[in-house]
């Protein structure tokens, strides 16, 4: 499963997720995000979300998201994402 599919599911279902993100400078951090939506300014390869730890809106490039809910995106399976994702058909 690709990271884009996981992010799309979070957008469609309005789910809060935890991401590991690598900045352009190569710094990696983990944070929880909510109110996730595709960026109207940058397009579908970017998402905008509320970063809960600092309570501020941020824009994230999808290709820089390394993990979702602790799982490396190249190894994510629906049953690893939690109960909220399991209920979606």
N, C-alpha and C positions, 0 to 999 in steps of 0.2 A: 504494500500500500504506500502511496506517495504522500508526502507531507501536505500537498495541496488538497487531497481528499479529506484529510483529517481537519484541516483548517476550514474547508468548505462545510463540513459537518458541524463544526463549532459555530460558524456564522449562521447556518440555517436553523440550528436548534437553540441559539442564544446561550451556549454553555460557557461557563468559566473554566479556563484551563491554565495549567502551569507550563511555561515554555522555558527552554534554555536557548539563549539568543547570542549570536556572535556579531559584535558591532563591526563596522567598516575598519576600525583600527585593530581588530582582532581580540578585543576584550570580550570575555564570555560571562554572562550573568543569567541567573534564573529569577523569574518573577511570575506572579499570577496575573492573568488578564481577564477582563470581562467586557461586556458590551462590544463584542468583536464584530466588525463590519469591513467590507472591502473599501479601500480608499477611493473616494470620488476624485481626488486630485491626482494621485499617482497611478491609479488603475488597479486591475485585479491581481497583480503580483505583489501588492502591498496591502496590509490590513491596518486599520486604526482600532485602538482598544484603550480601555481604561486600565492603566497599570496600577494595581491595587496597593502595592507597597508604598507608593509615593502619591497615590490618589490624583494622577494626572493622565491626560490623554497622550498617547504616543503612537507613532507610525512605525510599523515593523515590515521589513522586506521578508516575504515568505521564504525565500531561498536561504536566508540567514538563520532561520529557526532550526535548531539542531535536534531538539527533543520536545516532545509533548507529553505531559504528565509522567515524566521520568523515562520515557521510552524513546530510543533512537528512531527517527522517522522511517528508516529503512527496514525496521523490524516491528512496526506497529501492527497489531491485529485488533480487530474490534473488541474482542473480549478482554483486552488489556486496558481499555480506556475508561472503564468504570460503568456503573449501573445506568447513568443517564444516557450514555451512548448505546448501550445494549437494547434500550427500549425503542430505538429508531429503526425503522424497516428500510 
